[in-house]
Amino acid sequence: MSDLLRAPAEIKYAEELDWLESIDDNPKPFSWRLSPKMVRLFILGSERSDGLDREITQKWFGDRSFVERSIVTLASDRGLLLIGDPGTGKSWLAELLSAAICRNSTLVVQGTAGTTEDHIKYSWNVSMVIAKGQSRESMIPSPIMTAMEIGSIGRFEELTRSTSDVQDALISILSEKYISVPELDSDNIVFAKPGFSVIATANSRDRGVNDLSSALKRRFNFVRIPVVTNKKSEAEIVRFRTEELLRRHQIELDVPPTLLDVLLQSFADLRASAEAAGSDDERLESALSTAEQIGVLEDAILHSNFFGERALTAHTLASSLVGSLARREPEDLAILNKYLHGVVEPRSREEGGSWPEFLEGGRDAIATLS
């Protein structure tokens, strides 16, 4: 695993999955590798009351009911649509579910404006077609078709980014559970095996891009993943994901609790400001998601490790925050400058601590970018 830039969940947590499978004597739907109870335990982590001989780490932080509803949906014949704001962990939850259920989370279609029907059905190896004609051997199955053939889970990221004709093609797959190949005279239908399902994700901010038809909506069970607003939960997510990311660089660097509080409070302040803003020009272009907090913290830690004194400081954290969130000039810089003067400056006078250095770092970063 050390030679992989980013190992999929089924490889990263292979030892845990093997162990859970070895002790799992609960009934399993279809060809699932783990029972629904064990899938939930793998994702949410073990508790003392579970009575296990080893600890299972918590990998997704959110309401237990979201995970349970997702598992129940996948045990039925309906697709699962995880919908929410950017950075709420939809794709990570989809990956964990796929890894636990079928030990393969890599059968993924990425929805974009350029995604075509071929990407979710099949295409052809042109050189083989020229040499031998169209056959099952010269057909290139999509990740969704492959999932159907082996009774696995196919994933469709950013479903609302794909065009209506692509979405319509998915309707027939979810309804009929087969794909016709009219170019072939025989062996021209690929049927889905038991265990096949589709997990799709969609950003709630993408409404109006390519809205889902009512027919496609009926084929999915919706699970809405809200933005994490609980500071304790958000701190756990940020710390957990940042430690994982930095482990790739073999960096062991503690994040002082006071600086983590500064980061969390800054994002909370900026979210409140965005909600109160009267127009898009008064809001940062950033979604201010938990994922972006992780990015800000990782950037600050890496900068400290490579170019600083190998200790995270409030000055570096502020510089990273401004650099990561200032995507439009001069609009975003003006919003961040207003935040520093209107919120951080009074707080630094009243509370002290890390805030004065954070204020200085933010001002320096804005001056550099202006």
Disulfide bonds with the S-S distance in Angstrom:
none
